Amino acid sequence: MSELAVAAVDGLARAIEGKTARVGVIGLGYVGLPLLLEFSRSGFPVVGFDVDREKVATLQGGGSYILHIDPARIRAALDGGRFEATADFSRLAEADAILICVPTPLTRQREPDLSYIEKTAEAIAAAIRPGQLVVLESTTFPGTTDEVVRPRLEASGLRVEQDFFLAFSPEREDPGNPRYSARNIPKVVGGVGPHSARLAEALYRGGLDQVVRVSSARVAEAVKILENTYRAVNIALVNELKVTFDSMGIDIWEVIEAAKTKPFGFAAFYPGPGLGGHCIPIDPFYLTWKAREYGLSTRFIELAGEVNTAMPRYVVQRLTAALNEAGKCLLGARVLILGVAYKKDVADVRESPAVEIIEMLQQAGARVDYHDPYIPHLPRMRDHQLALKSVPLDDGLSRYDAAVVVTDHSKIDYAAVVSAISLVVDTRNACGRVPHASGRVVKA
């Protein structure tokens, strides 16, 4: 290792230890913004980068566009003089550490869309200088940091482990979970080399409670894939059991509650109307795609994907059958969807199964409204354009032929819904504790 490289490592290490290193975060969404605030809280000067100028303006004005992030946290960071947001990516050279928190969606063919990572790496390469640390946090397939990010950064003429440093640290955010946050969720870190690993570990230890260092960036990438594949496969299992037990007249929710009493060898997963969010419906297919490069087939993952993506159609089938039993037809029926967010008590519709359910119902001729206390109107999405607004839960509930509980938000009065609407299709067991609901509720 050259004297210049040694000086670069030691200089950045001292800046991290003294908390004078400036931390830049690219992508100020559910992952990037909480991370930026934690580094600011810990005493680091921070700068956030985002292409969305409205987000930047909101943050610079002391506001928040994420439900569970209190604007007071942003104002405190601004008042402390350690926080800044910008859409000017030419300022990336000002940061000593750059954390990449951009989306990693799938194409329509279920192949990785790395365009956000690629463009971000190219933007960093245009401004990179010796002595910087770059950490990818976006969930992706093992090898992305080495095979996609590294060559783009080295196109600048600088060399990893000599001039700059590169690592991967998977995001582990759980929006809406009051128990866990960016600060106290253990942070896995893997570098492309020992100097990168050492510096990345030191950086995260300076801002977060616990850091788990692994042997390489590839291992760290695989950790996140394992976590989300584990969830996707187990959710698919209970979804398949739900369909099976329904046909036998057995309540899957009662089965799970009883199984939970076993103090070992069982972890509870719950069925639903399909998978949503930016992780679980997407991340396992990154591994499926990468495995094909090695001539391997990830059959468990692909089967789980088939089961989970079939759930919205199963919900519509259950609704159709229940309406038929009541002497009604789905064609022309008025249907109220309760909850369109992908998860309870969050304001996020990414990959939400509610969108597919609404589209299927509309295609079948139903008249569909929705209510969601967190989503006042459905935004434009890459594959969906539904011009719908949330309707109030008022005295007009009785006009609906059926309601479908897709997202079990805490703020919804399920007793009022069950009382007013003669048929409720419940995909989340949200009506399980409503008195006298059994004759009006169908679980799906």
DRENKOL-605576 format. One line per field, with one value per residue (C-alpha): x, y, z; residue number from 1; chain. Coordinates in pm, 1 decimal, decimal comma. Layout:
c1	[X_...];
c2	[Y_...];
c3	[Z_...];
seq	[NUM_...];
mol	[A_...];
END
This chain:
c1	[0,0_140,5_213,7_-64,3_-313,4_-204,7_-250,0_-597,8_-708,3_-565,3_-702,3_-1057,2_-1038,2_-939,9_-1219,2_-1475,5_-1348,3_-1359,9_-1700,7_-1573,4_-1628,9_-1915,1_-2173,7_-2368,5_-2677,2_-2816,9_-3190,6_-3396,3_-3680,2_-3780,4_-3420,5_-3200,3_-3371,0_-3378,0_-3013,3_-2916,2_-3094,9_-2918,5_-2576,2_-2676,2_-2801,4_-2466,9_-2277,8_-2169,3_-2222,1_-2455,6_-2584,5_-2870,4_-2898,4_-3219,7_-3339,9_-3683,5_-3658,8_-3989,3_-3843,1_-3533,6_-3741,7_-3957,7_-3652,6_-3481,2_-3800,9_-3804,1_-4086,8_-4129,3_-4297,5_-4267,1_-4542,3_-4331,6_-4057,1_-4143,7_-4066,3_-3919,5_-3626,6_-3553,4_-3585,0_-3351,4_-3091,4_-3127,1_-3102,2_-2788,2_-2625,8_-2533,4_-2804,2_-2854,6_-3044,9_-2970,2_-3048,4_-2703,3_-2504,7_-2191,6_-2152,6_-2082,4_-1712,4_-1791,2_-1883,4_-1621,2_-1860,9_-2136,7_-2421,0_-2635,6_-3003,0_-3178,6_-3457,1_-3390,3_-3717,6_-3786,8_-3864,7_-4192,5_-3995,0_-3894,7_-3533,6_-3329,5_-3356,2_-3019,7_-3058,8_-3084,6_-2767,5_-2583,7_-2676,1_-2589,0_-2249,1_-2179,3_-2276,6_-2037,6_-1761,2_-1794,7_-1720,3_-1515,7_-1189,9_-920,6_-1003,3_-1379,7_-1580,4_-1878,3_-2133,4_-2417,5_-2728,2_-2981,7_-3093,2_-2958,3_-2799,4_-2462,5_-2189,1_-2350,3_-2102,3_-1803,9_-1945,8_-2164,9_-2059,5_-1683,7_-1607,3_-1809,0_-1622,5_-1286,5_-1366,8_-1270,9_-911,0_-906,9_-862,7_-1057,1_-858,4_-591,1_-763,1_-1119,9_-1304,1_-1615,7_-1854,8_-2207,6_-2443,1_-2803,1_-3084,2_-3308,6_-3579,2_-3923,1_-4153,4_-4422,7_-4249,9_-4210,8_-3976,3_-3702,2_-3541,4_-3228,7_-3044,4_-3106,4_-3139,1_-2800,6_-2611,7_-2439,8_-2129,3_-1901,7_-1619,8_-1463,7_-1132,8_-1001,0_-949,6_-1298,0_-1447,0_-1259,1_-1368,2_-1732,0_-1752,2_-1606,3_-1850,0_-2160,2_-2034,3_-2008,9_-2376,6_-2566,0_-2593,5_-2460,0_-2253,5_-2202,5_-1900,6_-1889,5_-1607,1_-1706,5_-1954,7_-2094,5_-2174,1_-2345,4_-2551,5_-2649,4_-2759,4_-3034,3_-3147,2_-3169,7_-3372,5_-3635,6_-3643,5_-3703,5_-4006,4_-4138,3_-4119,7_-4283,1_-4559,4_-4620,8_-4645,3_-4917,5_-5096,4_-5107,4_-5223,6_-5491,4_-5637,6_-5614,2_-5764,5_-6042,3_-6158,0_-6164,6_-6359,9_-6060,1_-5965,9_-5594,2_-5577,5_-5693,8_-5441,8_-5154,5_-5250,2_-5249,5_-4922,3_-4758,3_-4791,8_-4508,6_-4201,0_-3953,0_-3930,5_-4208,3_-4213,9_-4550,3_-4610,2_-4948,0_-5142,9_-5271,6_-5398,6_-5050,6_-4710,7_-4638,9_-4363,8_-4026,1_-3850,3_-4024,2_-4207,8_-3890,3_-3564,9_-3587,2_-3610,8_-3274,6_-3122,4_-3330,2_-3195,2_-2835,0_-2856,8_-2931,2_-2586,1_-2450,5_-2687,1_-2897,1_-3272,1_-3410,4_-3728,9_-3841,2_-3822,5_-4004,7_-4279,5_-4322,2_-4354,7_-4626,8_-4824,6_-4797,8_-4879,2_-5192,2_-5340,5_-5512,1_-5703,1_-5795,9_-5941,2_-6150,7_-6271,7_-6375,1_-6560,7_-6735,7_-6843,5_-6969,7_-7173,6_-7321,2_-7429,5_-7605,3_-7783,9_-7573,5_-7338,4_-6993,1_-7093,0_-7236,5_-7171,7_-7051,3_-6733,5_-6538,1_-6169,2_-6044,2_-5675,4_-5458,2_-5118,2_-4895,1_-4863,5_-5058,8_-5036,1_-4794,1_-4849,9_-4688,5_-4861,1_-4553,4_-4633,4_-4952,4_-5185,2_-5476,3_-5395,3_-5425,3_-5745,4_-5901,9_-5806,2_-5946,1_-6273,1_-6304,4_-6233,8_-6514,1_-6754,9_-6767,3_-6791,8_-6499,4_-6417,7_-6148,9_-6085,3_-5737,2_-5659,7_-5298,8_-5346,5_-5580,2_-5545,0_-5375,7_-5056,4_-4943,6_-4741,0_-4517,9_-4769,2_-5092,8_-5291,0_-5596,5_-5762,1_-5926,0_-5950,7_-6015,5_-6381,0_-6487,6_-6633,8_-6962,7_-7331,8_-7317,2_-7156,2_-7481,9_-7473,1_-7198,1_-7274,5_-6941,6_-6623,9_-6281,4_-6023,7_-5689,5_-5481,3_-5569,7_-5504,5_-5557,4_-5761,8_-6043,3_-6359,4_-6422,3_-6723,9_-6894,2_-6810,3_-6945,9_-7258,0_-7333,4_-7226,2_-7386,3_-7072,6_-6712,4_-6429,7_-6145,0_-5793,0_-5618,6_-5843,7_-5911,2_-6275,1_-6187,9_-6273,8_-6585,3_-6889,5_-7154,9_-6946,6_-6928,5_-7235,9_-7130,0_-6754,5_-6582,6_-6211,7_-5994,7];
c2	[0,0_338,3_619,9_820,9_539,2_507,0_880,8_861,7_582,0_747,1_1089,4_965,9_748,1_1050,8_1260,7_988,5_946,3_1320,4_1345,7_1611,4_1383,6_1516,9_1247,2_1267,4_1057,2_1015,6_940,4_1100,0_851,5_602,5_477,4_775,9_1045,2_856,3_760,9_1121,0_1238,1_978,2_1090,7_1450,6_1359,3_1192,8_1512,1_1460,9_1739,4_1597,2_1683,0_1504,5_1472,0_1407,5_1468,9_1567,8_1942,6_1945,6_1709,9_1925,2_2240,7_2070,7_1963,0_2300,0_2454,6_2224,1_2002,3_1627,6_1428,3_1093,1_1016,6_865,6_1130,5_1424,3_1760,3_1865,0_1628,7_1804,9_2150,5_2050,3_1933,4_2254,8_2471,1_2284,9_2382,3_2022,1_1945,4_2050,3_1912,7_1982,4_1873,2_1983,6_1663,5_1855,5_1908,8_1537,9_1623,9_1804,7_1477,9_1256,3_959,2_907,1_663,6_549,7_490,2_481,5_249,6_-91,1_-191,8_-479,0_-453,0_-594,3_-909,5_-938,1_-854,3_-609,8_-245,2_-106,2_223,4_426,3_270,5_309,3_675,6_749,4_580,9_781,8_1105,0_1019,2_932,6_1278,9_1440,5_1179,4_1279,9_1087,5_995,1_945,6_647,7_527,1_285,1_127,7_60,4_-19,9_-382,6_-578,9_-907,4_-1022,9_-873,2_-537,7_-332,3_-502,2_-546,8_-240,0_38,1_-19,8_-5,6_314,1_480,5_358,6_504,7_833,1_713,5_659,3_311,7_145,0_66,8_308,5_639,4_582,8_319,5_116,8_-93,5_-230,2_-198,3_-318,0_-95,2_-247,0_13,8_-92,2_207,6_246,9_24,0_232,1_-21,9_-21,1_266,3_337,3_397,1_69,0_-185,2_-365,8_-246,3_-506,2_-378,5_-543,3_-379,2_-462,0_-470,7_-443,2_-66,0_-4,4_-238,2_-70,8_278,8_183,3_6,8_310,0_543,7_349,0_293,8_670,6_718,7_401,8_169,3_-160,2_-262,6_-617,3_-642,1_-929,0_-1048,9_-882,3_-663,1_-976,1_-1133,6_-814,0_-808,3_-1172,1_-1097,7_-864,7_-1105,2_-1384,6_-1173,7_-1078,5_-1416,7_-1577,8_-1354,9_-1397,1_-1778,1_-1802,3_-1561,3_-1769,4_-2078,1_-1930,7_-1787,7_-2134,3_-2281,7_-2012,9_-2123,4_-2489,2_-2442,7_-2217,7_-2504,6_-2725,3_-2474,8_-2404,0_-2050,0_-1997,9_-1713,7_-1936,8_-2201,1_-1950,5_-1814,9_-2166,0_-2257,7_-1946,2_-2097,2_-2338,6_-2180,0_-2317,7_-2413,7_-2184,9_-1822,2_-1670,3_-1533,5_-1407,4_-1436,6_-1141,7_-1014,3_-1025,2_-870,1_-498,3_-249,8_-186,3_-496,9_-832,0_-850,1_-746,7_-844,6_-1226,5_-1197,8_-1021,0_-1344,3_-1552,4_-1345,2_-1364,2_-1740,5_-1798,2_-1658,5_-1961,7_-2206,3_-2245,7_-2241,9_-2092,2_-2296,9_-2202,3_-1832,8_-1868,7_-2082,9_-1836,5_-1558,3_-1748,4_-1806,8_-1448,3_-1286,2_-1503,7_-1363,6_-1052,4_-1272,3_-1510,0_-1215,4_-1111,5_-1470,2_-1488,2_-1158,3_-1276,6_-1603,1_-1423,5_-1179,6_-1469,2_-1638,4_-1315,5_-1310,8_-1027,7_-995,3_-837,1_-655,9_-325,2_-392,9_-104,6_-212,7_-20,9_-102,0_-39,0_52,6_89,6_132,6_-174,3_-192,0_-104,3_258,7_381,8_623,5_418,0_239,2_96,7_-249,9_-258,0_-549,0_-307,1_-152,3_-486,7_-570,8_-238,4_-287,1_-641,5_-525,9_-238,2_-470,0_-697,0_-404,2_-320,2_39,5_82,8_341,4_328,0_468,3_513,6_764,9_793,1_803,0_1092,0_1010,2_736,4_870,7_794,9_475,2_326,3_57,9_196,4_516,5_505,5_844,7_775,1_970,9_839,7_862,3_933,4_667,2_842,3_767,0_663,1_327,5_143,7_220,5_-37,7_-397,4_-509,5_-388,1_-548,3_-502,5_-491,7_-294,5_-313,1_47,4_118,5_432,1_248,0_177,1_-182,6_-217,0_69,2_-88,8_-429,7_-270,3_-70,8_-304,3_-646,6_-815,7_-758,7_-959,4_-946,2_-1032,6_-926,7_-1059,3_-694,8_-773,1_-1069,1_-884,4_-708,4_-841,0_-1025,9_-994,9_-1363,5_-1367,2_-1061,2_-1123,7_-1358,7_-1416,6_-1424,9];
c3	[0,0_-101,0_141,1_-20,9_39,7_402,6_445,1_287,8_522,9_833,9_742,4_690,8_1002,7_1212,5_1062,3_1137,7_1493,7_1551,6_1380,0_1144,7_842,3_632,6_558,6_234,1_167,2_-184,0_-186,8_90,4_120,1_388,7_414,6_341,2_545,8_880,0_827,1_757,8_1071,9_1286,3_1169,1_1233,8_1581,0_1652,0_1571,9_1211,2_956,4_691,4_346,6_174,3_-204,0_-394,6_-749,5_-615,3_-559,3_-367,9_-109,0_-80,9_-34,7_230,1_428,5_397,1_529,8_832,6_710,6_673,2_395,8_576,4_826,3_1104,3_1091,1_1315,4_1151,1_1487,1_1421,4_1095,0_1247,5_1529,7_1278,2_1077,4_1389,4_1492,6_1164,6_1083,8_827,2_467,4_167,4_-196,5_-551,9_-670,0_-724,5_-818,7_-444,1_-385,1_-358,6_-31,9_140,0_301,2_309,7_52,9_129,2_-164,6_-76,5_-414,3_-540,1_-694,1_-866,0_-1103,3_-1472,7_-1603,9_-1685,1_-1316,1_-1388,4_-1177,5_-1276,1_-1169,3_-1352,9_-1030,9_-890,6_-1220,7_-1263,0_-902,6_-933,0_-1247,7_-1069,2_-785,1_-1033,3_-1186,6_-850,5_-663,6_-499,5_-312,7_45,6_6,3_130,6_-77,2_70,4_-124,8_86,9_-185,8_-176,2_-469,1_-578,1_-442,6_-655,8_-737,3_-535,1_-701,2_-1050,6_-1103,2_-866,3_-849,0_-1225,9_-1264,1_-979,7_-1106,9_-1450,2_-1282,3_-1278,1_-902,5_-754,9_-475,4_-159,1_-282,5_-355,0_-238,2_-34,5_-110,2_99,0_117,7_414,4_366,5_481,8_746,5_789,8_913,5_855,3_1117,4_1373,2_1691,7_1850,7_1586,6_1399,1_1196,9_1523,7_1706,7_1424,5_1401,0_1091,7_875,5_692,4_434,9_241,4_-94,3_92,6_449,9_446,6_309,6_569,9_853,8_753,6_688,7_1024,7_1200,2_1027,6_1125,9_1479,3_1508,0_1424,9_1519,7_1820,0_1683,2_1380,5_1253,9_1024,5_772,8_549,6_222,3_39,8_-129,2_206,6_322,8_1,5_54,9_413,0_296,3_24,6_282,0_523,7_268,3_96,2_436,1_485,6_131,2_144,5_486,6_392,7_81,7_302,8_524,4_220,7_66,7_397,3_419,1_86,0_186,7_532,5_397,5_179,1_490,5_696,9_922,6_1031,6_955,1_1207,8_1492,0_1382,5_1389,7_1731,5_1876,3_1703,2_1852,3_2198,0_2115,9_2278,9_2024,1_1657,6_1533,7_1417,8_1331,6_982,5_870,8_544,6_351,1_15,8_-140,1_-82,3_-93,7_-25,2_-178,6_-41,7_-0,5_-336,8_-521,0_-351,5_-378,0_-756,2_-763,6_-636,0_-878,8_-1167,8_-1045,6_-984,6_-1352,9_-1430,0_-1244,7_-1414,2_-1099,0_-1041,0_-718,5_-710,8_-359,4_-440,7_-770,6_-616,4_-329,9_-584,9_-769,7_-449,3_-325,6_-658,9_-684,3_-362,5_-506,0_-751,4_-468,9_-273,4_-571,6_-616,1_-249,2_-284,0_-601,1_-437,0_-124,8_-335,6_-531,5_-208,1_-114,7_-450,2_-591,7_-886,1_-892,8_-1212,4_-1098,1_-729,0_-512,5_-332,2_-67,9_-29,9_323,6_316,0_7,0_173,7_150,1_528,7_839,8_954,9_686,0_397,5_122,1_-167,2_-340,2_-477,2_-269,8_-356,1_-312,1_-648,4_-828,6_-642,3_-739,9_-1104,2_-1111,3_-959,2_-1204,3_-1496,3_-1370,2_-1375,3_-1004,8_-886,6_-649,9_-383,7_-119,7_224,2_366,0_641,9_519,6_140,6_42,5_-327,4_-526,0_-683,5_-1036,4_-1040,7_-1304,9_-1406,9_-1262,1_-1306,2_-1083,2_-1046,0_-710,6_-387,5_-38,6_62,8_422,1_648,8_714,0_719,3_353,6_424,6_375,0_2,2_-47,2_-132,6_16,1_181,0_146,4_423,3_242,4_494,6_862,1_964,9_1334,4_1260,9_1081,4_1282,0_1179,2_1406,6_1221,4_887,6_988,9_1129,2_813,9_531,3_495,4_356,8_462,6_307,7_560,8_441,8_766,3_1044,5_1133,0_1218,8_1439,3_1761,2_1634,4_1827,6_1625,7_1307,3_1218,6_997,3_797,0_758,7_513,1_565,8_255,7];
seq	[1_2_3_4_5_6_7_8_9_10_11_12_13_14_15_16_17_18_19_20_21_22_23_24_25_26_27_28_29_30_31_32_33_34_35_36_37_38_39_40_41_42_43_44_45_46_47_48_49_50_51_52_53_54_55_56_57_58_59_60_61_62_63_64_65_66_67_68_69_70_71_72_73_74_75_76_77_78_79_80_81_82_83_84_85_86_87_88_89_90_91_92_93_94_95_96_97_98_99_100_101_102_103_104_105_106_107_108_109_110_111_112_113_114_115_116_117_118_119_120_121_122_123_124_125_126_127_128_129_130_131_132_133_134_135_136_137_138_139_140_141_142_143_144_145_146_147_148_149_150_151_152_153_154_155_156_157_158_159_160_161_162_163_164_165_166_167_168_169_170_171_172_173_174_175_176_177_178_179_180_181_182_183_184_185_186_187_188_189_190_191_192_193_194_195_196_197_198_199_200_201_202_203_204_205_206_207_208_209_210_211_212_213_214_215_216_217_218_219_220_221_222_223_224_225_226_227_228_229_230_231_232_233_234_235_236_237_238_239_240_241_242_243_244_245_246_247_248_249_250_251_252_253_254_255_256_257_258_259_260_261_262_263_264_265_266_267_268_269_270_271_272_273_274_275_276_277_278_279_280_281_282_283_284_285_286_287_288_289_290_291_292_293_294_295_296_297_298_299_300_301_302_303_304_305_306_307_308_309_310_311_312_313_314_315_316_317_318_319_320_321_322_323_324_325_326_327_328_329_330_331_332_333_334_335_336_337_338_339_340_341_342_343_344_345_346_347_348_349_350_351_352_353_354_355_356_357_358_359_360_361_362_363_364_365_366_367_368_369_370_371_372_373_374_375_376_377_378_379_380_381_382_383_384_385_386_387_388_389_390_391_392_393_394_395_396_397_398_399_400_401_402_403_404_405_406_407_408_409_410_411_412_413_414_415_416_417_418_419_420_421_422_423_424_425_426_427_428_429_430_431_432_433_434_435_436_437_438_439_440_441_442_443_444];
mol	[A_A_A_A_A_A_A_A_A_A_A_A_A_A_A_A_A_A_A_A_A_A_A_A_A_A_A_A_A_A_A_A_A_A_A_A_A_A_A_A_A_A_A_A_A_A_A_A_A_A_A_A_A_A_A_A_A_A_A_A_A_A_A_A_A_A_A_A_A_A_A_A_A_A_A_A_A_A_A_A_A_A_A_A_A_A_A_A_A_A_A_A_A_A_A_A_A_A_A_A_A_A_A_A_A_A_A_A_A_A_A_A_A_A_A_A_A_A_A_A_A_A_A_A_A_A_A_A_A_A_A_A_A_A_A_A_A_A_A_A_A_A_A_A_A_A_A_A_A_A_A_A_A_A_A_A_A_A_A_A_A_A_A_A_A_A_A_A_A_A_A_A_A_A_A_A_A_A_A_A_A_A_A_A_A_A_A_A_A_A_A_A_A_A_A_A_A_A_A_A_A_A_A_A_A_A_A_A_A_A_A_A_A_A_A_A_A_A_A_A_A_A_A_A_A_A_A_A_A_A_A_A_A_A_A_A_A_A_A_A_A_A_A_A_A_A_A_A_A_A_A_A_A_A_A_A_A_A_A_A_A_A_A_A_A_A_A_A_A_A_A_A_A_A_A_A_A_A_A_A_A_A_A_A_A_A_A_A_A_A_A_A_A_A_A_A_A_A_A_A_A_A_A_A_A_A_A_A_A_A_A_A_A_A_A_A_A_A_A_A_A_A_A_A_A_A_A_A_A_A_A_A_A_A_A_A_A_A_A_A_A_A_A_A_A_A_A_A_A_A_A_A_A_A_A_A_A_A_A_A_A_A_A_A_A_A_A_A_A_A_A_A_A_A_A_A_A_A_A_A_A_A_A_A_A_A_A_A_A_A_A_A_A_A_A_A_A_A_A_A_A_A_A_A_A_A_A_A_A_A_A_A_A_A_A_A_A_A_A_A_A_A_A_A_A_A_A_A_A_A_A_A_A_A_A_A_A_A_A_A_A_A_A_A];
END
